[in-house]
Amino acid sequence: MAEIIIHSDKISDPEAAMKLCPFAAIVQENGKLEITAACKMCRLCIKKGPPGAFEMVENIEEEINTADWQGIAVYVEHEEGAVHPVTLELLGKAKELAKKAPQPIYCLFIGKDIKEKAAELLPYGADEIFIYDDPAFEHFRIEPYAAAFADFVEKRHPAIILVGGTTVGRSLAPRIAARFRTGLTADCTSLEIQKDGGLAQIRPAFGGNIMAHIMTPRRRPQFATVRYKIFSMPEPEAKPKGKIIPCKVKAEFLKSAIEVLEIMPKQQVKGIEDAEVIIAAGRGIKKQEDLEMLQELATLLNGELASTRSLIESGWVDPRRQIGLSGRTVKPKLLITCGISGAIQFVAGMKGSEIIMSINTDPEAPIFKTAHYCLIGDLYKIVPELISKIKAAGSAAKFIQNPGA
């Protein structure tokens, strides 16, 4: 990795030197010029500064022996021992990756009184479940949890670590990746593995205009966070063969500057992640009042109303009902999109749906490449007619059994 260093003895006018940077990355601290993290490596200071005053230096890091790192590890996301479904989805993906590049599958479970819960993970393909069971882990606090996580990495040297894209996962993964000076790709939408164990971490980039394939060829472990509902839930094995391995962390590493005084449960709000039917609205909706029409259809189908980012930004829909990379990832049995063009950010959040029906006036709309059923027409004509037919049938179930009635 390259950096720019300053030879202060070759600078006679510090004020002029500071003005060389258009990003204000050259500052004076305690009478000494320094380059801050605002530096964009544009090299203007080298080109326009005094000769020899600024120099770019390549820091060559010693490459690790990647052969010493083996295994695919999944961090167990849980709340008081209740395992989050994203953990099972990641275990299913780990099994899939391990078939292409044979490696053991590990689980890292940190908490209090979790041994019995750990045993419930064995049918989902883990070869070894490492549990850090201690009263200090009763509540999530970053310092002790990070200490246990780092201890596991140091002892087992997993080549790949998969973490759920949850609040806890997004706190832990960057911290551990930084400790081991390795890369981390957040919110991956796909993962592919090479025969040598190299992991291609795939996610949209540059506003969703490309799908970036990110590799970590010279460092280990390879870190990736993945959201809930991106991958499918695996089927449990009838006769699991894995084992549970208790682990300990030195007492001094369990100290924390955070003291949990009280836990106040958040009021549960019915969201769109677990809905079996979703009606999604997009830019094709002309005014906020028209959402009542889609809400009526969602109610008739015992589903939920959702939307794209544009309607969230307009203030028409609750932000918790946004589908996409900057919203929620869903995988319903039926998704009906209404007036949605199909930007890659939206598609990434719903492409796992079992049946996708899309309504759009544009026959070239990108959403039709993802949809299973494409209705080219005006949603203001199609949706009311669909509502009318469902009501005439008496129920959504009867309409589905005989849609031509």
N, C-alpha and C positions, 0 to 999 in steps of 0.2 A: 504494500500500500504506500502511495506517495504522499509526501507532505512538503510544505514550503517552510524553510527556515530563514531567519533574519540574521545577517551579519551587521550588528549595530555599529561596529567600528567603521563601517563604510558609509554610514548615513550621517550627514552633517545637519540636516534639517528634518527632524522627526515629524513636524506638523505637515510638511509637504509630502513626506512618505505616507502618512496616514490618509491623505487625500487621493493617493493613487488607486485605492480600492473602491470600486463603485458600490460594494456591498457593506462598506464600513466594517470590514473584518480585521483591519489593522488598528490596534488600540495601544495606548500607552498605559502601562501599569507599573507604579513605583519607579517611574523614570526609565522604564524599559519597554521597547516595542514588542508586541506579541501578536500572533495571528489567532483569531478565535474560530469557533465552529461555524461562523457565518461564511467562511471562505468557500468559494465555488470552484476553486482551482482553475480560474480563467487565465492566470499567469500574466495579467496586465502589470502587476507589480514587478515581475521579472523583466518584462519588455521595456517598461517606461521608467523604472526606478534607477537609482545610481548603479553603475556597473559593479556586479558582484555582491550587491547588497541583499538581494533575495535569491535563494537557490532552492530548486526542487530536488528532493532526495527520495530515492526509492528505498523503502524499508522492506528488506527481504526476510520473510518469516520462514523458519524451518518447517518443512512439510512433515506431517505426522504419517506414520505407517498405517494406512487405512485398513490393512489386513488384521490389525490388532483390535479393530472395532467390529463386533458382530452382534446381530440381534436387532429385532424391531420392538421397541418399547412403546407402550400406551400408558399415558398418565390417567389414573382412575379419578374422574370427576365425580364428586358425591356431595350430599348434604346430610350430615349426621349419619353417615354410613349408607344412605340410600343412593345407589349408583345411578348417575345420570345416563340416559339412553345414548348420548353421544359416545360414551365409552364403549358400548357394545358395537356401535357402528364402526368405530375405529379399529376394534378387534377384528371385525369382519374384513376390513380393508387390509389389515396386517396379515391375515391368513392368505388373502389373495396375492399380496406382494411376495409373501414367503414361498408361494408355489412357484413363482418365476425365478426367484433367487433364494434358494433354501437357507433359512436362518431361523434361530429360535425366536419365539414370541414371548415378550416379557410384559408384565403389568406392574406398575408402580402405584401402590395404594398407601396413602398417608392419612392417618386419622386416629380416633380413639375407639376402642372396642370394636374393631372391624374384622376380626378373624373370620367370624361366621359369614359376614357379607363377602369377604374375599373368596370363600369357597364357592359362592354363587357364580363367580366369573369363570371358573374352570371349564364348564361346558362350552364356553365360547371360544376356545382355542388357545388359551394362554398355556405355555409350557411351564413357566415359572411366574409366580405372583410374589413380589417382594413387598412385605407389609411393614410399615413403620407405625407401630401402635404404641401411643404414649399419651398421657393426659395433656401434655403440652400441645397436642394436635387436635384438641377438642373443637376449637374454633380456628378458622383460617387466619393465620398471621404470617405475613410474608417471610420474616426472618427464619423461624424454625422450619417452615415448609420448604423454603429454598435450600436450607442446610440439608434436609433429608433428601431432597431431589438431587443435589450436587453429590451427596455421599453415594447414592445409587449409581450415578453416572461414572464416578471415579472407580467404583468397584467392579461394575459389569461392562463398561465400555460399549454401550449399545451403538450401533451404526446409525440407526434411525429412531427418532422420538416423535410420536404423534400426540398432540394435545388438543383437547376440545377448545373451540373458539368461544369460550365462556368468559365471564368476568374473572374468575380465578385463573383459568388457563392463560388468559391474555396478560395476567400479572406475573405468573410464574415463568412462562416460556422465555420471554425476552431476558429476564434476569439470569436464568441458567445458561442461555445461549451466550450472553455476554461473559459469564464466568469462564466458559470454555473457548471463548474467542472464535465462535463459529457462527454460521448464518442461520437466519430464521425467516421463513416465508409465512406470512399471515393470511388467513382466510383462503386457503387453497380450495379450488373447485374440483381438482383431479390430481391423482398421484400415480406415477409410473416408475417402475424400477428396472434397472439394467442388470445384466447377468453378473456384473462385478459388484452389485450392491449400491451403485449410484442411484440416488433418488431424484427424479424429475418432479419438481413441485410446480404445479400449473395453476395459474390464476390470471384473471383479466388485468391488463395494465394500460396506461395512457388513456384513461377515461373509458376503458372497455373496447378500445379500437383493435387491440391485439391480445392474444393469449400468450403470456410470458411463460417460458419453460426455464425455471430457475434451478441451477445445480450448485452443489457444494463439493467440488472435486478435491480440495486440498485440506479440508477440515472435517472433524467429526466431534460430536454427532451431527446428523442432518436433522434439523428441527422444522416442523411444520404444524401450524394450527389449522383446524378444520371445523367448520360450523356444524351444528346439529342439523340433521336431515339431508346432508349432502350425500352420504353413503347409505347403503341399505343395511338393515339389521340382519345379522347372520342367524342361521338356525342352530340351536344348541346341539352339542354332540351327546349321544346316549351314554357313552363310556369315556369320559374325559380322563386324560393321563397326566395332567399337569400337577404341580406341587406348590405348596405355599412355603415361603422362606421368610421367617421373622428377621428383622434387621433393627439395629440400634444406632442412634446418633449420640455423640458425646454430649453430656449435660450442658456444657458451656455454649453449645451451638443452639440450644433450645430456648435461650433467653430472647426476649423481644421487648422493644420499646413500646409496643402496643398492649394495652390492657383492655380486655373485653368486659365491660361493665354490665351490659344487658343486650339481649337479642330481641328485637321487635319484629315479629313475622310480618312480611309485606302482604297486604291484602291481595288474594289471588284474583287475577283478571283473566277472563277467558280470552285467549289469543287465537291467532290463525295457524300456529305451528301444528297443532294437533287436530285441526278441522279435517273432516273427510271430504267435504265439498267446499270449494271457494269460488266466489264470483269476484273477479278482479277488474277494476275500472282503470281506464287510461285517459289520454288526452282527447279521445273521441267523445268524452262526456262534455257537453256544452256548458252546463251550469250545475251548481252544487245541488239544487233541488232535484235534478235528474237522478241523483244517486239513490233516491227513494225507490225508483223503479228497480234498480239492481238489488237493493236491500230486500224488496218484496220477493224477487226471484230466489235470493239466498235463503230467505225464511221458508219458502215453499219447499226448498230442497234440503232443509235442515242444515244449511251451511253458514259460512261466514263471508262478510264483505271485506275485500282488500283492495289495494290500489298500487299504482306506480308512484315514483318519487314526485312527479310533477303535481299530482293532486295533494300530496302531503305538504309540499311547499306552498300551495295555494291556500292551505288551511282548511281544506274541505274534508279531510279524513284524518283520524287519529294516527300519529306516527307509528304506533305499535302495529298498525295494519299495513305497513309498507312491505312489499315483496321485493327482494333484490339484494345485491351485495351490501348496500348501505341500509338495508332493512332486515327482514326475516327470510329464512329459507324454509320452504314448505314442500310437502310431498303428499298432497291429498289424493283420494281415489278419483276425484273429478275436479278439474279446474276449468272454468269458463272465463276467457279473457274477453273484455268488451272495449273496443276502441284502443287497443294497445298495439303499438308498432312492433315491439319485440327487441328492444335494445339489449345488448349482451349482459348488462348489469342485471336487468330484470330476469332474463332467461336463466342466468346462473342460479337464481334463487327459486326456480320452479320447475326446472327441466326434469326432475325426478318424479313428477306427478304421473299417476298411472294412466289417466286419460286427460288429454288436453284438447279442449274445444275452443277455437278462436273465431271471433267475429270482427271483421274489418272490411272497410269499403275498398281498400287498396289490395288488388290481387298480388302485388309484389311485396307485401309487407313481410319483413323478416320473421315475424312470429309464425307464419305459415310453414316455415322450415322445421319448426319444433312441434307444432300442433299435430295431433292425430286426426282431428276433424276440422276442416277449414270452411267457414261460412262467409262467403264474400257478399257483403250487403250492409245495409244501414242498421246499426244496433237498435235505433229507435223504432224500427219496424219488426226486427227479429225478436227482441226481448219481450215486448208486449204480447206477441203472438205465442211465444213459448209459455209465458205466464198464463195466458188464456187457456191453452191446451192442458196445462197441468191442473188448473182449477176445474176444467170440464171433466177431466178424468177422475177427479175426486181426491187424488194424492199423487205425489211424485212417483211413488213406487208403482201405482197402477199405470201412470203415463209411460214409465220406462218399459213396463211389460208389453204395452200396446201403444207405441208412439204414433201410429198411423190412424188411431181411432178419432 
